[in-house]
Amino acid sequence: MSSYGDSGSLLVDLKDRALGMLFAGSATHSYYNPMLEVTNAFQLGV
C-alpha cells in the first residue's frame, strides 16, 4: 500500500474521508495512526 517516502501521507476511504496518517511501511505491511489520534495529538479539536 505504501512506498518509500510516503510517511506523513493522509489515508482516505473511497468517499474521501480521512482515515489516518501513514507513518511506516515495508514490502508487506503499512502502518498508520488513526485520524482521531492524529487530531488529538495536535489538539485540533475536530
CHARMM-style PDB file with segment names, atoms N, HN, CA, C and O in Angstrom:
ATOM      1  N   MET     1       0.812  -1.195   0.000  1.00  0.00      PROA
ATOM      2  CA  MET     1       0.000   0.000   0.000  1.00  0.00      PROA
ATOM      3  C   MET     1       0.850   1.251   0.000  1.00  0.00      PROA
ATOM      4  O   MET     1       0.422   2.281  -0.520  1.00  0.00      PROA
ATOM      5  N   SER     2       2.035   1.191   0.565  1.00  0.00      PROA
ATOM      6  HN  SER     2       2.382   0.354   0.987  1.00  0.00      PROA
ATOM      7  CA  SER     2       2.862   2.390   0.637  1.00  0.00      PROA
ATOM      8  C   SER     2       4.231   2.144   0.030  1.00  0.00      PROA
ATOM      9  O   SER     2       4.633   1.004  -0.202  1.00  0.00      PROA
ATOM     10  N   SER     3       4.929   3.223  -0.219  1.00  0.00      PROA
ATOM     11  HN  SER     3       4.602   4.149  -0.031  1.00  0.00      PROA
ATOM     12  CA  SER     3       6.270   3.166  -0.787  1.00  0.00      PROA
ATOM     13  C   SER     3       7.203   4.066  -0.003  1.00  0.00      PROA
ATOM     14  O   SER     3       6.765   4.851   0.838  1.00  0.00      PROA
ATOM     15  N   TYR     4       8.491   3.948  -0.284  1.00  0.00      PROA
ATOM     16  HN  TYR     4       8.847   3.310  -0.967  1.00  0.00      PROA
ATOM     17  CA  TYR     4       9.495   4.794   0.347  1.00  0.00      PROA
ATOM     18  C   TYR     4       9.113   6.268   0.158  1.00  0.00      PROA
ATOM     19  O   TYR     4       8.786   6.698  -0.949  1.00  0.00      PROA
ATOM     20  N   GLY     5       9.161   7.024   1.240  1.00  0.00      PROA
ATOM     21  HN  GLY     5       9.427   6.675   2.139  1.00  0.00      PROA
ATOM     22  CA  GLY     5       8.850   8.449   1.178  1.00  0.00      PROA
ATOM     23  C   GLY     5       7.392   8.796   1.409  1.00  0.00      PROA
ATOM     24  O   GLY     5       7.036   9.975   1.379  1.00  0.00      PROA
ATOM     25  N   ASP     6       6.539   7.813   1.639  1.00  0.00      PROA
ATOM     26  HN  ASP     6       6.828   6.856   1.663  1.00  0.00      PROA
ATOM     27  CA  ASP     6       5.106   8.070   1.836  1.00  0.00      PROA
ATOM     28  C   ASP     6       4.745   8.466   3.268  1.00  0.00      PROA
ATOM     29  O   ASP     6       3.600   8.842   3.521  1.00  0.00      PROA
ATOM     30  N   SER     7       5.678   8.392   4.200  1.00  0.00      PROA
ATOM     31  HN  SER     7       6.608   8.087   3.994  1.00  0.00      PROA
ATOM     32  CA  SER     7       5.366   8.737   5.594  1.00  0.00      PROA
ATOM     33  C   SER     7       4.766  10.129   5.667  1.00  0.00      PROA
ATOM     34  O   SER     7       5.232  11.066   5.018  1.00  0.00      PROA
ATOM     35  N   GLY     8       3.719  10.239   6.473  1.00  0.00      PROA
ATOM     36  HN  GLY     8       3.340   9.478   7.000  1.00  0.00      PROA
ATOM     37  CA  GLY     8       3.024  11.513   6.619  1.00  0.00      PROA
ATOM     38  C   GLY     8       1.861  11.683   5.662  1.00  0.00      PROA
ATOM     39  O   GLY     8       1.134  12.674   5.732  1.00  0.00      PROA
ATOM     40  N   SER     9       1.679  10.722   4.768  1.00  0.00      PROA
ATOM     41  HN  SER     9       2.269   9.916   4.711  1.00  0.00      PROA
ATOM     42  CA  SER     9       0.574  10.803   3.817  1.00  0.00      PROA
ATOM     43  C   SER     9      -0.761  10.589   4.513  1.00  0.00      PROA
ATOM     44  O   SER     9      -0.871   9.799   5.451  1.00  0.00      PROA
ATOM     45  N   LEU    10      -1.760  11.296   4.044  1.00  0.00      PROA
ATOM     46  HN  LEU    10      -1.671  11.937   3.282  1.00  0.00      PROA
ATOM     47  CA  LEU    10      -3.112  11.147   4.553  1.00  0.00      PROA
ATOM     48  C   LEU    10      -3.761   9.949   3.882  1.00  0.00      PROA
ATOM     49  O   LEU    10      -3.724   9.825   2.658  1.00  0.00      PROA
ATOM     50  N   LEU    11      -4.355   9.068   4.677  1.00  0.00      PROA
ATOM     51  HN  LEU    11      -4.384   9.170   5.671  1.00  0.00      PROA
ATOM     52  CA  LEU    11      -5.090   7.924   4.137  1.00  0.00      PROA
ATOM     53  C   LEU    11      -6.575   8.273   4.131  1.00  0.00      PROA
ATOM     54  O   LEU    11      -7.114   8.742   5.133  1.00  0.00      PROA
ATOM     55  N   VAL    12      -7.229   8.043   2.998  1.00  0.00      PROA
ATOM     56  HN  VAL    12      -6.791   7.662   2.184  1.00  0.00      PROA
ATOM     57  CA  VAL    12      -8.656   8.339   2.864  1.00  0.00      PROA
ATOM     58  C   VAL    12      -9.394   7.111   2.378  1.00  0.00      PROA
ATOM     59  O   VAL    12      -8.799   6.209   1.789  1.00  0.00      PROA
ATOM     60  N   ASP    13     -10.714   7.079   2.631  1.00  0.00      PROA
ATOM     61  HN  ASP    13     -11.198   7.812   3.110  1.00  0.00      PROA
ATOM     62  CA  ASP    13     -11.532   5.980   2.131  1.00  0.00      PROA
ATOM     63  C   ASP    13     -12.084   6.343   0.754  1.00  0.00      PROA
ATOM     64  O   ASP    13     -11.718   7.376   0.194  1.00  0.00      PROA
ATOM     65  N   LEU    14     -12.954   5.511   0.210  1.00  0.00      PROA
ATOM     66  HN  LEU    14     -13.252   4.672   0.665  1.00  0.00      PROA
ATOM     67  CA  LEU    14     -13.492   5.737  -1.124  1.00  0.00      PROA
ATOM     68  C   LEU    14     -14.387   6.975  -1.224  1.00  0.00      PROA
ATOM     69  O   LEU    14     -14.691   7.442  -2.322  1.00  0.00      PROA
ATOM     70  N   LYS    15     -14.804   7.499  -0.073  1.00  0.00      PROA
ATOM     71  HN  LYS    15     -14.557   7.119   0.818  1.00  0.00      PROA
ATOM     72  CA  LYS    15     -15.612   8.723  -0.055  1.00  0.00      PROA
ATOM     73  C   LYS    15     -14.783   9.932   0.365  1.00  0.00      PROA
ATOM     74  O   LYS    15     -15.333  10.963   0.752  1.00  0.00      PROA
ATOM     75  N   ASP    16     -13.457   9.805   0.287  1.00  0.00      PROA
ATOM     76  HN  ASP    16     -13.010   8.968  -0.028  1.00  0.00      PROA
ATOM     77  CA  ASP    16     -12.507  10.871   0.627  1.00  0.00      PROA
ATOM     78  C   ASP    16     -12.594  11.332   2.081  1.00  0.00      PROA
ATOM     79  O   ASP    16     -12.328  12.496   2.382  1.00  0.00      PROA
ATOM     80  N   ARG    17     -12.961  10.434   2.968  1.00  0.00      PROA
ATOM     81  HN  ARG    17     -13.177   9.488   2.723  1.00  0.00      PROA
ATOM     82  CA  ARG    17     -12.964  10.733   4.403  1.00  0.00      PROA
ATOM     83  C   ARG    17     -11.615  10.320   4.976  1.00  0.00      PROA
ATOM     84  O   ARG    17     -11.111   9.236   4.683  1.00  0.00      PROA
ATOM     85  N   ALA    18     -11.040  11.186   5.788  1.00  0.00      PROA
ATOM     86  HN  ALA    18     -11.449  12.067   6.026  1.00  0.00      PROA
ATOM     87  CA  ALA    18      -9.724  10.913   6.370  1.00  0.00      PROA
ATOM     88  C   ALA    18      -9.792   9.729   7.326  1.00  0.00      PROA
ATOM     89  O   ALA    18     -10.643   9.684   8.214  1.00  0.00      PROA
ATOM     90  N   LEU    19      -8.885   8.772   7.137  1.00  0.00      PROA
ATOM     91  HN  LEU    19      -8.193   8.809   6.416  1.00  0.00      PROA
ATOM     92  CA  LEU    19      -8.804   7.600   7.999  1.00  0.00      PROA
ATOM     93  C   LEU    19      -7.619   7.672   8.945  1.00  0.00      PROA
ATOM     94  O   LEU    19      -7.707   7.211  10.083  1.00  0.00      PROA
ATOM     95  N   GLY    20      -6.517   8.242   8.491  1.00  0.00      PROA
ATOM     96  HN  GLY    20      -6.446   8.616   7.567  1.00  0.00      PROA
ATOM     97  CA  GLY    20      -5.328   8.297   9.321  1.00  0.00      PROA
ATOM     98  C   GLY    20      -4.136   8.850   8.584  1.00  0.00      PROA
ATOM     99  O   GLY    20      -4.243   9.313   7.449  1.00  0.00      PROA
ATOM    100  N   MET    21      -2.981   8.797   9.255  1.00  0.00      PROA
ATOM    101  HN  MET    21      -2.894   8.421  10.178  1.00  0.00      PROA
ATOM    102  CA  MET    21      -1.739   9.300   8.695  1.00  0.00      PROA
ATOM    103  C   MET    21      -0.700   8.177   8.701  1.00  0.00      PROA
ATOM    104  O   MET    21      -0.415   7.585   9.742  1.00  0.00      PROA
ATOM    105  N   LEU    22      -0.149   7.899   7.541  1.00  0.00      PROA
ATOM    106  HN  LEU    22      -0.380   8.380   6.695  1.00  0.00      PROA
ATOM    107  CA  LEU    22       0.834   6.844   7.379  1.00  0.00      PROA
ATOM    108  C   LEU    22       2.129   7.204   8.104  1.00  0.00      PROA
ATOM    109  O   LEU    22       2.597   8.339   8.012  1.00  0.00      PROA
ATOM    110  N   PHE    23       2.712   6.234   8.829  1.00  0.00      PROA
ATOM    111  HN  PHE    23       2.332   5.312   8.903  1.00  0.00      PROA
ATOM    112  CA  PHE    23       3.979   6.533   9.499  1.00  0.00      PROA
ATOM    113  C   PHE    23       5.075   5.523   9.229  1.00  0.00      PROA
ATOM    114  O   PHE    23       6.236   5.809   9.522  1.00  0.00      PROA
ATOM    115  N   ALA    24       4.765   4.352   8.682  1.00  0.00      PROA
ATOM    116  HN  ALA    24       3.822   4.120   8.444  1.00  0.00      PROA
ATOM    117  CA  ALA    24       5.816   3.375   8.408  1.00  0.00      PROA
ATOM    118  C   ALA    24       5.293   2.328   7.435  1.00  0.00      PROA
ATOM    119  O   ALA    24       4.086   2.155   7.272  1.00  0.00      PROA
ATOM    120  N   GLY    25       6.224   1.636   6.794  1.00  0.00      PROA
ATOM    121  HN  GLY    25       7.205   1.776   6.926  1.00  0.00      PROA
ATOM    122  CA  GLY    25       5.830   0.582   5.889  1.00  0.00      PROA
ATOM    123  C   GLY    25       6.997  -0.305   5.511  1.00  0.00      PROA
ATOM    124  O   GLY    25       8.159   0.032   5.742  1.00  0.00      PROA
ATOM    125  N   SER    26       6.670  -1.440   4.928  1.00  0.00      PROA
ATOM    126  HN  SER    26       5.727  -1.714   4.739  1.00  0.00      PROA
ATOM    127  CA  SER    26       7.666  -2.378   4.427  1.00  0.00      PROA
ATOM    128  C   SER    26       7.119  -2.952   3.126  1.00  0.00      PROA
ATOM    129  O   SER    26       6.115  -2.471   2.600  1.00  0.00      PROA
ATOM    130  N   ALA    27       7.770  -3.963   2.619  1.00  0.00      PROA
ATOM    131  HN  ALA    27       8.585  -4.354   3.045  1.00  0.00      PROA
ATOM    132  CA  ALA    27       7.307  -4.597   1.387  1.00  0.00      PROA
ATOM    133  C   ALA    27       5.958  -5.297   1.569  1.00  0.00      PROA
ATOM    134  O   ALA    27       5.243  -5.534   0.595  1.00  0.00      PROA
ATOM    135  N   THR    28       5.614  -5.625   2.803  1.00  0.00      PROA
ATOM    136  HN  THR    28       6.194  -5.434   3.594  1.00  0.00      PROA
ATOM    137  CA  THR    28       4.384  -6.385   3.040  1.00  0.00      PROA
ATOM    138  C   THR    28       3.381  -5.707   3.970  1.00  0.00      PROA
ATOM    139  O   THR    28       2.231  -6.141   4.040  1.00  0.00      PROA
ATOM    140  N   HSD    29       3.781  -4.665   4.679  1.00  0.00      PROA
ATOM    141  HN  HSD    29       4.715  -4.313   4.622  1.00  0.00      PROA
ATOM    142  CA  HSD    29       2.896  -4.037   5.659  1.00  0.00      PROA
ATOM    143  C   HSD    29       3.000  -2.511   5.595  1.00  0.00      PROA
ATOM    144  O   HSD    29       4.046  -1.954   5.263  1.00  0.00      PROA
ATOM    145  N   SER    30       1.898  -1.860   5.919  1.00  0.00      PROA
ATOM    146  HN  SER    30       1.048  -2.312   6.189  1.00  0.00      PROA
ATOM    147  CA  SER    30       1.873  -0.408   6.099  1.00  0.00      PROA
ATOM    148  C   SER    30       1.227  -0.115   7.438  1.00  0.00      PROA
ATOM    149  O   SER    30       0.302  -0.810   7.858  1.00  0.00      PROA
ATOM    150  N   TYR    31       1.721   0.921   8.108  1.00  0.00      PROA
ATOM    151  HN  TYR    31       2.473   1.485   7.767  1.00  0.00      PROA
ATOM    152  CA  TYR    31       1.220   1.272   9.434  1.00  0.00      PROA
ATOM    153  C   TYR    31       0.799   2.738   9.448  1.00  0.00      PROA
ATOM    154  O   TYR    31       1.440   3.594   8.839  1.00  0.00      PROA
ATOM    155  N   TYR    32      -0.281   2.999  10.151  1.00  0.00      PROA
ATOM    156  HN  TYR    32      -0.802   2.303  10.646  1.00  0.00      PROA
ATOM    157  CA  TYR    32      -0.761   4.380  10.223  1.00  0.00      PROA
ATOM    158  C   TYR    32      -1.357   4.657  11.590  1.00  0.00      PROA
ATOM    159  O   TYR    32      -1.731   3.741  12.324  1.00  0.00      PROA
ATOM    160  N   ASN    33      -1.436   5.930  11.915  1.00  0.00      PROA
ATOM    161  HN  ASN    33      -1.132   6.673  11.319  1.00  0.00      PROA
ATOM    162  CA  ASN    33      -2.119   6.374  13.119  1.00  0.00      PROA
ATOM    163  C   ASN    33      -3.539   6.754  12.724  1.00  0.00      PROA
ATOM    164  O   ASN    33      -3.729   7.483  11.751  1.00  0.00      PROA
ATOM    165  N   PRO    34      -4.544   6.272  13.461  1.00  0.00      PROA
ATOM    166  CA  PRO    34      -5.924   6.643  13.169  1.00  0.00      PROA
ATOM    167  C   PRO    34      -6.110   8.160  13.253  1.00  0.00      PROA
ATOM    168  O   PRO    34      -5.456   8.822  14.060  1.00  0.00      PROA
ATOM    169  N   MET    35      -6.987   8.702  12.433  1.00  0.00      PROA
ATOM    170  HN  MET    35      -7.518   8.164  11.778  1.00  0.00      PROA
ATOM    171  CA  MET    35      -7.176  10.154  12.345  1.00  0.00      PROA
ATOM    172  C   MET    35      -7.550  10.772  13.687  1.00  0.00      PROA
ATOM    173  O   MET    35      -7.100  11.877  13.988  1.00  0.00      PROA
ATOM    174  N   LEU    36      -8.344  10.111  14.488  1.00  0.00      PROA
ATOM    175  HN  LEU    36      -8.710   9.213  14.244  1.00  0.00      PROA
ATOM    176  CA  LEU    36      -8.714  10.651  15.791  1.00  0.00      PROA
ATOM    177  C   LEU    36      -7.475  10.840  16.666  1.00  0.00      PROA
ATOM    178  O   LEU    36      -7.362  11.841  17.374  1.00  0.00      PROA
ATOM    179  N   GLU    37      -6.559   9.897  16.621  1.00  0.00      PROA
ATOM    180  HN  GLU    37      -6.650   9.084  16.046  1.00  0.00      PROA
ATOM    181  CA  GLU    37      -5.316  10.020  17.394  1.00  0.00      PROA
ATOM    182  C   GLU    37      -4.462  11.178  16.881  1.00  0.00      PROA
ATOM    183  O   GLU    37      -3.839  11.892  17.666  1.00  0.00      PROA
ATOM    184  N   VAL    38      -4.437  11.358  15.563  1.00  0.00      PROA
ATOM    185  HN  VAL    38      -4.944  10.778  14.925  1.00  0.00      PROA
ATOM    186  CA  VAL    38      -3.664  12.468  14.971  1.00  0.00      PROA
ATOM    187  C   VAL    38      -4.246  13.805  15.404  1.00  0.00      PROA
ATOM    188  O   VAL    38      -3.511  14.695  15.831  1.00  0.00      PROA
ATOM    189  N   THR    39      -5.568  13.948  15.295  1.00  0.00      PROA
ATOM    190  HN  THR    39      -6.164  13.224  14.948  1.00  0.00      PROA
ATOM    191  CA  THR    39      -6.180  15.225  15.664  1.00  0.00      PROA
ATOM    192  C   THR    39      -6.034  15.494  17.162  1.00  0.00      PROA
ATOM    193  O   THR    39      -5.847  16.641  17.567  1.00  0.00      PROA
ATOM    194  N   ASN    40      -6.116  14.452  17.985  1.00  0.00      PROA
ATOM    195  HN  ASN    40      -6.268  13.520  17.656  1.00  0.00      PROA
ATOM    196  CA  ASN    40      -5.919  14.633  19.435  1.00  0.00      PROA
ATOM    197  C   ASN    40      -4.494  15.040  19.742  1.00  0.00      PROA
ATOM    198  O   ASN    40      -4.268  15.912  20.582  1.00  0.00      PROA
ATOM    199  N   ALA    41      -3.524  14.422  19.075  1.00  0.00      PROA
ATOM    200  HN  ALA    41      -3.708  13.715  18.393  1.00  0.00      PROA
ATOM    201  CA  ALA    41      -2.113  14.736  19.326  1.00  0.00      PROA
ATOM    202  C   ALA    41      -1.781  16.184  18.988  1.00  0.00      PROA
ATOM    203  O   ALA    41      -0.959  16.811  19.656  1.00  0.00      PROA
ATOM    204  N   PHE    42      -2.425  16.714  17.942  1.00  0.00      PROA
ATOM    205  HN  PHE    42      -3.092  16.204  17.399  1.00  0.00      PROA
ATOM    206  CA  PHE    42      -2.175  18.094  17.550  1.00  0.00      PROA
ATOM    207  C   PHE    42      -3.206  19.060  18.136  1.00  0.00      PROA
ATOM    208  O   PHE    42      -3.223  20.246  17.804  1.00  0.00      PROA
ATOM    209  N   GLN    43      -4.054  18.537  19.005  1.00  0.00      PROA
ATOM    210  HN  GLN    43      -4.040  17.574  19.274  1.00  0.00      PROA
ATOM    211  CA  GLN    43      -5.088  19.334  19.690  1.00  0.00      PROA
ATOM    212  C   GLN    43      -5.909  20.147  18.682  1.00  0.00      PROA
ATOM    213  O   GLN    43      -6.114  21.349  18.852  1.00  0.00      PROA
ATOM    214  N   LEU    44      -6.375  19.462  17.626  1.00  0.00      PROA
ATOM    215  HN  LEU    44      -6.209  18.486  17.488  1.00  0.00      PROA
ATOM    216  CA  LEU    44      -7.148  20.136  16.575  1.00  0.00      PROA
ATOM    217  C   LEU    44      -8.625  20.249  16.910  1.00  0.00      PROA
ATOM    218  O   LEU    44      -9.336  21.064  16.323  1.00  0.00      PROA
ATOM    219  N   GLY    45      -9.090  19.434  17.853  1.00  0.00      PROA
ATOM    220  HN  GLY    45      -8.512  18.772  18.330  1.00  0.00      PROA
ATOM    221  CA  GLY    45     -10.485  19.523  18.294  1.00  0.00      PROA
ATOM    222  C   GLY    45     -11.488  19.256  17.185  1.00  0.00      PROA
ATOM    223  O   GLY    45     -12.556  19.866  17.153  1.00  0.00      PROA
ATOM    224  N   VAL    46     -11.156  18.355  16.284  1.00  0.00      PROA
ATOM    225  HN  VAL    46     -10.288  17.859  16.310  1.00  0.00      PROA
ATOM    226  CA  VAL    46     -12.071  18.044  15.168  1.00  0.00      PROA
ATOM    227  C   VAL    46     -13.033  16.987  15.599  1.00  0.00      PROA
ATOM    228  OT1 VAL    46     -13.890  16.576  14.817  1.00  0.00      PROA
TER     229      VAL     46
END
